[in-house]
Amino acid sequence: MFLASMALAQAQGQPAVAPETPPPLPQDATQYVKETIQRELDADAHDHSHWRFRIHREDDKGSQDRDVIDTKEGQIARTLFINGQPLSAEVRAADEARMKKLVEDAGERAKREKRAKDDEDKLTQMLKAIPDAFIFKYDGAENGQVRLSFFPNPHYNAPNRELQVFRSLSGKMWIDRAAGRLSRMDGSLFEDVTFGWGLLGRLNKGGTFSVSQKHVGNSHWEITALDVKMTGHAVVFKSINVKQLQRMTDFRRVRDDLTIAEAYQMLEKGEHPISAETQPGAAMPPSKN
């Protein structure tokens, strides 16, 4: 097909343009990851676009499907399904009251925004730590992706409790070759992780996570799949059982200056709800190799 296209272009008197070749990979795989992570951080700092999407979330309590809109005042979401079923009149009324409170109560929005900002700061800190916390090795290529394996850097000194997990984590990473963007990361704990000599908490060996992101339009990348399975215990031996699965689909850009009140009105228009889990073209993580 490529040769035929080149011949057709020449026959029509048009210059034949060969596909752009990505720059060669650095010999040092860890350097390649460092450049990729910096690209992620730069994109996060400069891309302030807002998007509407569907999310399917599962945990130990069951599943939910929501229609989510991100605005300059934070996110607002309308619940579509609970455990795969439409909402009852009573639950629908409670969901409407929740959304109205978010629109009308600036204090509630401020609390939500603070939690979201704290989560974003933690994620940024973890991203920044990745090139130093691990040693990377090239592990092949597949479907336009550069695959790398990683294991802890013995010289890394974790600055806080959250990042101590990296000392017991190994796995694989995939980087989109053409875009130079991180597309997937899978990891597992190869030993127990203890906090405060085991007195504050423990995550058990064998816990896993998988996170995927992809280009959803307008040069914008979003996380589209998250799967976490962790067990352990916290202070006073309270059991930890973190099982969380999320799938995000149907991304559509909205206005950058959209208010949360306007987003609420959009959600109230009564579009036909589609489960993010069963919607055609739903973003599922690539199969493990």
Residue pairs with C-beta under 8 A, 6 or more apart in sequence:
2 19
6 16
6 18
9 15
9 16
9 17
10 16
22 177
22 178
22 180
25 32
25 138
25 146
26 32
26 35
29 136
29 137
29 138
29 148
30 131
30 134
30 135
30 136
32 136
32 146
32 148
32 175
33 130
33 131
33 134
33 136
33 148
33 150
33 173
33 175
34 131
35 180
36 175
36 180
36 181
36 182
37 127
37 128
37 130
37 131
37 182
39 180
39 181
40 127
40 181
40 182
41 124
41 127
41 128
43 181
43 221
44 124
47 219
47 220
48 256
49 218
49 220
49 253
49 256
50 69
50 70
50 71
50 72
50 253
50 254
50 255
50 256
50 258
51 70
51 216
51 220
51 222
51 251
51 252
51 253
51 254
52 67
52 68
52 69
52 70
52 250
52 251
52 252
52 253
52 254
52 266
53 68
53 216
53 222
53 248
53 249
53 250
53 251
53 252
53 276
54 65
54 66
54 67
54 68
54 80
54 248
54 249
54 250
54 274
54 275
54 276
54 279
55 65
55 66
55 68
55 77
55 246
55 247
55 248
55 276
56 63
56 64
56 65
56 246
56 247
56 248
56 249
56 275
56 276
56 277
57 63
57 64
57 65
57 66
57 244
57 245
57 246
58 243
58 244
58 245
58 246
59 243
59 244
59 245
60 241
60 243
62 82
62 83
63 81
63 82
63 83
63 84
63 277
64 79
64 81
64 82
64 83
65 79
65 80
65 81
65 273
65 275
65 276
65 277
66 77
66 78
66 79
66 80
67 77
67 78
67 80
67 267
67 271
67 273
68 75
68 76
68 77
69 75
69 76
69 77
69 254
69 258
69 263
69 266
69 267
70 254
71 254
71 258
71 259
71 260
71 262
71 263
72 256
72 257
72 258
72 259
73 109
73 113
73 259
73 260
74 102
74 109
74 112
74 113
74 116
74 260
75 112
75 116
76 99
76 102
76 103
76 260
76 263
76 264
76 267
77 99
77 267
78 95
78 99
78 267
78 268
79 87
79 91
79 95
80 86
80 87
80 273
80 274
80 275
81 87
81 273
81 275
82 91
84 275
86 273
87 95
99 264
99 267
100 264
101 108
102 108
102 109
102 112
102 260
102 264
103 260
103 261
103 264
109 260
122 162
125 162
125 163
126 162
126 163
129 156
129 158
129 163
129 166
130 166
132 153
132 156
133 152
133 153
133 156
133 158
133 163
133 166
133 167
134 150
134 151
134 152
134 153
134 156
134 166
134 169
135 150
135 151
135 152
135 153
136 148
136 149
136 150
136 173
137 148
137 149
137 150
138 146
138 147
138 148
139 147
139 148
139 149
139 172
140 147
141 147
141 177
142 174
142 289
143 286
144 176
144 177
144 178
145 174
145 175
145 176
145 177
145 183
145 184
146 174
146 175
146 177
147 172
147 173
147 174
147 289
148 172
148 173
148 174
148 175
149 170
149 171
149 172
149 173
150 170
150 171
150 172
150 173
150 187
151 170
152 166
152 167
152 168
152 169
152 170
156 166
156 167
158 164
158 166
158 167
161 195
161 200
164 193
164 195
165 189
165 193
165 203
167 193
168 189
168 190
168 191
168 192
168 193
168 205
169 187
169 188
169 189
169 190
170 187
170 188
170 190
171 185
171 186
171 187
171 188
172 185
172 186
173 182
173 184
173 185
173 186
174 182
174 183
174 184
174 185
174 286
175 181
175 182
175 183
176 182
176 183
179 215
179 221
181 213
181 215
181 221
182 213
183 212
183 213
183 214
184 210
184 211
184 212
184 213
184 285
184 286
185 210
185 211
186 208
186 209
186 210
186 288
187 208
187 209
187 210
188 206
188 207
188 208
188 209
189 203
189 204
189 205
189 206
189 207
189 208
189 230
190 205
191 205
192 202
192 203
192 204
192 205
192 232
193 202
193 203
193 232
194 201
194 202
195 201
195 202
199 235
200 234
200 235
201 232
201 233
201 234
201 235
201 240
202 232
202 233
203 230
203 231
203 232
203 240
204 230
204 231
204 232
207 229
207 230
207 231
207 232
207 242
208 227
208 228
208 229
208 230
209 226
209 227
209 228
209 229
209 230
210 225
210 226
210 227
210 228
210 285
211 223
211 225
211 226
211 227
212 223
212 224
212 225
212 226
212 283
212 285
212 286
213 221
213 222
213 223
213 224
214 221
214 222
214 224
214 283
215 221
216 222
216 224
216 251
217 251
217 253
218 253
220 253
222 248
222 251
223 248
224 247
224 248
224 249
224 283
225 246
225 247
225 248
225 283
225 284
225 285
226 244
226 245
226 246
227 244
227 245
227 246
227 285
228 242
228 243
228 244
228 245
229 242
229 243
230 240
230 241
230 242
230 243
231 239
231 240
231 241
231 242
232 239
232 240
233 239
233 240
234 240
247 276
247 277
247 282
247 283
247 284
248 276
248 283
249 276
249 279
249 281
249 282
249 283
250 274
250 276
250 279
254 263
254 266
276 282
